[in-house]
Amino acid sequence: MKRFLDGRTAIIDWIGLHGAMPGLRVESGAPVIFRPGDDEAGIRRVGWAEFFANVERSRLGLLVVDENPESFEHAFVNVERGKREAARPRHSVLEFLRALPATSAH
């Protein structure tokens, strides 16, 4: 299931739940989250204040896919796109619904 997180508390909770840390890309200043052991080349570790200053200035939120508790699938996207994406059903749900036999009302 896709969820869009655009509040500080929700984003911090999700990042903490996944054992991740905030950072910024050195070249662009774009927000990024990473976990210990991830390649940190081109990433600068930052505190929450600097991280959220960039997130909010760019009007971004965190789009996450919570298929299972281990999932770390995420992307920073603009707020409008994030809300649209989270509202859309995943392809697997659509495929499941298409596979159901048609019924007629009697």
Secondary structure, 3 states (H helix, E strand, C coil): CEEEECCHHHHHHHHHHCCCEEEEECCCCCEEEECCCCCCCCEEECCHHHHHHHHHHCCEEEEEECCCCCCCEEEEEEHHHHHHHHHCCCHHHHHHHHHCCCCCCC
